[in-house]
Amino acid sequence: MSRSRRGAAALCSIVAAVGLVAAGCSNSTNDTSSGSNAAPGVTATQINVGSIANVTGPLSSDFAPVVNGVEAYFSMVNAAGGVDGRKLKLAYQTDDQGSSSTDLTVAQKLVEQDHVFAVVGVGTPFFGGARYLASQGTPTFGYVVSADWQYKPTVFGAFGSLLAYNTGVPADAYVATQLGAKSIAVIAYNVPQSAAACQAAVTGMRQFGLNVSYVDLNFPFGSDPTADVLQMKNHNVDLMYTCLDVTGNVAFARAIQQNGLTMHQVWFSGYDRGTLQQYGSLMTGVYLLVQHVPFEAALAFPGVYPALDTYIKEMQKYQPAFTYDEVAMTGWISAQEFVTGLKMVKGKLTQKKLVAAFNSETAYTGGLQPPVDWAGGKDVSAHWAAIPPYCASYVEVQNGQFVPAFVQGQHSVFVCFNLKSDNPIPPNPVTPGA
């Protein structure tokens, strides 16, 4: 994985905070298979797959669009003739309603009754079916917000399968230095995932010699942030990091404005044009972390990111309402990974061959993300480890728009680090825009 997924941690934590069972957010190691020598769902003309998404449950808007991204990518591939003469069909779209137990039930149905070849487009806070799908050797691709994806060689997260909060610390320190921060506040919810993500930031930035002057890792979801903001005022805070969801971020931004404070803010969730349209006056000067090439890079750097140009063009054609949705892009990337594996298979297609083929990728980018090494073996594969360099991109809110921030050189949106320094290092040469 390119770096810690703090936005995922914030999302997972908010699900826990509103009273859902958070089993999917815990660490676990599970029985796995390396794939099946069978090819269920495959005919001479078609490959049938399924999806599992939180379509109607709590926070469904944060997960359901993963399916729209998959559908758009499949439509593009099918319009070009499919893969080896076979069309791709998202034949079974299941809704786990945000429930870990329901997730397991629908995963079992996809395998045992629907006989899908793969699951492409997982978007759920609690991936209760992960262990089962891995044990069946079913190739699985989707959006990682929990530890359920780890240690399973048939299960592929869009940006890697491991959550590793500490890998983002050098970038945190770099951003603070670039913004000239003299006094830093860090705020998280009083649930484990949010607190753990921001505790890593606190510990790391202090190790880099930065003044983290105010810390609240116990902020209750839905509470009034005024008391925290006044404490930040007493500590002369000029930069705030949060591991909150959008609602919490907006509440803090409003309280900061109402109390006459001026500070930079770094959010790990909230990169959404609908959010910006609604709260633009509160978000001016906010920086947001992005794991992929930001949408705005298409206009800012014409021709530099052709995969992004393709994404925007095809999404506008097939799923226009979701073009600038990060979760939809995650679905697109998941489908792209699946198709990449299909195209690598030689001879008769089986689940095992697909898994082996994609697990031979040493620096997969799809043109949209920093390289992911799926082939490095048990010690360094993205199934098990966070592999340096750790790269992320950022956007800043300026005049009601997202603008790429901390661009390296003329047009490289990714800034990369190792764990020992907050000085950027050269990215892998295959990194988009490098």
N, C-alpha and C positions, 0 to 999 in steps of 0.2 A: 504494500500500500504506500501511496506517495507521502502521506503524512497522517496525523491524527484526524479522526472524523468528529470534530467537536460539534458540528451542526447535528450530526446523527445522535450524539450523546444528549444534546439539548432536547431533541425531539423525543428520544426514548425516555428521558427524565420527565418530560411533561406528561407523557402517557401514564407514567407511574404516579405522578402528582395528582392526577385527576381520579385516581382510585382504581385503575385497572391492574390486573395481575401481571407483574413485570417479570415473569419467569424467563422470557425471551431475552432479557437484558443481562442475564448472568453468564459467567464463563462456564464452559463445559467442553469435554472431549468425548467424542462419540464413535461408535462402530461405523466403519466406512467400507465402501467397495470402490474399486478402481473402474467400475463400469461393467455393463453386461455385453455379452457377445451376441445378443439379440438386437432386433431392430423393430420394436413395436411402433405402430403408427406410421410406418414407412410403406408406401406403395410405389409403383413404377412412375407415378405422376405427382405424388404429393407426400409431404412430411407433416404430420399432425403433432402439434405441441399444445401445452396448456399454460395457463398463467394462474398465479395466486396473488390476489391483492385485497387490501382493505378498502372495499368499494363503498360499503354502507355503514361501517362502524365509526367509532370516534376517530377524529383526525383523518377521515377518509381522503380529504383534499390533499393531504400530505403524502399519500401513497397511491391512490387510484390512477393518476396520470402515467404511472409506469407502463400501463397497458397501452395507452395511446402512442407512446414512443415505439413500443414493439410493433404495433400495427402499422405505423408509418414506415418503419424500416422494411418490414415484410412486403408492404405494397410496392416500395421502390424496387426491391429485389425481384418480385414477381413480374413487375412491368418489364424487367430486362430478361425475363425467361426463367427465373428461378435459379436453383442450384442443381447442376447436372441434370437438367430437364425436369426437375421436381419443383412444384410450387410449394411455398411455405404457408401453412394455415394455422392460425391461432384458433384451434377448433373448440377448445374448452376453456372458458374464462370463468374462474371460480372466485367467490367472495368469502374471505374468512372472517369478515366483520370485525377485524382487529382482535380476534380471540385466538390464543395459542392452541387451545384444544380443537377449535373449528379448523384451524390451519392444518393440523395433523389429519383431521377427517377428510378434508378436501384433497390433501396430498395423496392419501391412500386411494381415494376415488380416481384421481387422475391416472395413477399407476395401474390399479387392479381392475377398474371397470372401463375407463376410457382408453387405456393402453397407449398413452402418449409416448412419443419418442424422447421428449425433453420437457422441462418446465422453463419457460422463457418469459420473464416478466414477473418476478416476485417483488411485491411491495407491501410490506406489513411490519408493524412494530414488534410482533412476537412471532418469530418464524418457527412455530412448534413442529412443523413437518420436516425441518432440515435433517434431523437425524434419520428419519425414515427414508427420505429421498436419497440420502447418502448411502444408507445400507442397501438400497435397491440398485445403486449404481446409475440412477437417473441423472443425466446432465442437467444442471440447474444454474440459472443465470438471473441476477437481479440486484436489488438495492439493499445495501448493508446498513442496518442501524443497530445491530445487536451482535453479541459474540456467538450466536448460533451458527454463523457461517464458517467459523474457524476450524482448521484441522480436518477438512473434508475434501479430498482431491477431486470429487466430481461436482463441487459446488463453487461457483465463481461469482464473486462480488464485482460490481462494475468498476470499482477502483482498487480492487484487492479485497481480501476476505478478513483481514485482521484489523481490529481496533487497537491503536497504540497511541495514547494521548501524548506521551513525552516527545514523540517525534516532531511535534509542532512547536516546541519551545524555542528553538533557534529563530524560527520565523517570527514568533511573538516578540522576541527581544529585538530583532532587526526592525520590525515595524515601530516599536516604541522608540528606538534610537532615531529612525528616520523622521519621526514626528516630533523629536526633541522633548520627549516626555521627562518631566522632573519628578512627578508624583503620580503613581499608578494605582487605580482601584480595580479589583477583580470581584465579580459578582456571580454567584451560582445559586441554583435552587437547592433546597434541603432534601435532595434525593441523591442516591449514590452516583448515578451516571453523570449528572451535571456537576456535582461537587468534585468527583474524581478528575474530570476533564479540566476544570479550572484550578484544582490543587496542583496539577502538573504545571500549569502556566505560572502559578505563584512561585513554586519551588524553583522552577527553571529560570525565570527572570531574575530572581534574587541571586541565583548562582552566577548569572551573567553580570551582576553588580548593579542591577536596576532597583530603584526605590519603589517597591510595592508597599505603599503606605496605608492602604485600607483594603481589607478583605472581608467579604461576607459570603461564605459558602453555605449559608443556612437560611437563605431568603425563602419565605413561604410563597408558594405559587398563588397568584391572585392578590397578593398583599399590596398595600400602598408603599411605594419606594421612597417617600419623602424623607423618612428618617435616615435612610442610607445616603440619600443625596445631600442632606445637611451635614452628615459626617464627612462626606467627600469634600464639601465646601470647607469644613474645618481643617482638612488635611491638604488643602490647596491642590486637589487632584486635577490634572490636566489631560489624563487619558484613562478611559474606562474600558476594560475587557469584560465581556459577559459570556456565560454559558447558559443562556436563556432561550426560550422560544420567542417568536415574533411579538406576541402579546406582552411578554415581560420586557423585551427591548423597547417597545414603543412606550410603555408605562414609564420606564426610566428616562427615556428621551424627553418625554413631556414634563416630568418632574424637574429635570435638569433645566429645561427652558423656563419653566414657571418660577424657579428659584434663582434665576439670573446667572447661572453658571455657564462658563464657556470651556468646553473640553472636547477633545477628540473621543470618538467611540469606535471600538472594534467589535462587531457582532459576528457570531459564527452561524447565525441563521437569519433569514430575512431578505435574501437575494431573490426578489420577486417583483415584477413590474406592477402588479396589482397593489402590493403593499406600498410600493414607492408612490404610486398615483394617489393613494389614500392618505399617506403620512409624509409626503415629501417635505413639508415645512419643518417636520421634526427630524428628518434624516439628513439634512445638509451637513456634510463633513463626516458622515458615518462611513467607515470602511468595513467591507464584508469579505470573508474568505470564500473562495470558489475553488473546487477541486478540478474543474475542467476548464477549457478555453472559454473565457467569458463571452456571452453572446455579442457584446459590444465590440469585440475584437474584429468582427467582420467589417464594420464600417471604419473603425479606427486604423486598421492595417489591411487595406484591400489586397486580396490575393495571397496573403501570408498564411492563412489558415483555410485551405481548400475544403477540408473535411467539415469545418463549421459552415462554410458557404453551402455545401451540399445538404447538411442537416437543415438549415433554414429554408432552403428552396423546397426540399421534399416535405418538410413539416407543413409549410404553407400550402402545399398541394393536397396533402392527405389528412392532416390534423391541425388546421390553422389555429384553432383556439388554444392549442397547447405548445405553440412554437417556442415561446420563451419561458417554459416551465422546466425547472431543473429536474424534477422527478421524471417528466417525459423524456428529457435528454438521457437520464439514467436508463430508462427503458430502451431507448434507441441504442445506447452503448451495449446493453445486455444482448439485444438482438444482433448487433454487429459482431459481438464476441462469438455468439452461437454460429452465425453464418461463416465467420472466419474459420472456425473449427471444421464446419462441414466441407468447406472448399479445400481444406488441407488433407482430408481423408482420401486415401488411395484404395481402389478396389471396392469391395462390398462395404456398404455403410453399416456400422453397428454403433451402439452407445459407447462401448469400450474404445473403439477406434477414434470416435469424436473426442472423448475425454483425453486420450493419449495425445491426439494431435494438438489440441489447444494447450495442453500442459507442456508442450515443447516450446511454447512462446517464451522467449527470454526478455523481450522488451516490447510488450504490446502497448500501443498507444491509440490505434484507430484514428489517429490524427486529432484527437480531442482531449487527451489526458497525458500526464507524465507516464513514462514507461512502467509497465507492470511485469515483473518476472514471475511467470507461473512455473518455470522449468528448473528452478534452482535447487531442487531436492528438499528434504525435510527440514534442513536448517535455514535455508534462505528463500524458499518458495513463498510467493504471496499468499499461499494457503496458511502458512505457519508463522511468517515473519514480516516485519516492516523493514524494507530494504532501502538503504540510501542510494542516491541522494533523496532527501525529502523535499518535495516541491509543492508549491501552491501558487495560485494567482489571487489577486485582490481587485476589487472595484471600489471606487469612492463615489459618493453621491455629490454631484455638482449640478446646481441649477435644475434640480428635479430630474436628473438623469444619472444612470450608472456610467462611470468612466473607468477604463482600466487604470490601475494604480501600481506603483513600484515596478514599472516596466523596465526590463533589463536591456541595455543596448537600445536599438532602434525600435524593436517590436516584439521582444520575447516577454510574454505575459507571465511566464513561470519564473519564480525566484526559488532557488534550491540551496539546501544546506546539508551538512552532516550534523551529528549531535554535539560536536565539541566546540563549534564556533557559530556566532551570529553573523559572520561575514559570508555573503553568498559565494557559492562555488559554481563552476561551470556545470550546466546540466548534461545529462546523457545526450550525445549528438543526435539521437533520433527523437528527442523531445520536440513536440510541435513548436515551431517558432524559434528553435535554437539556432 
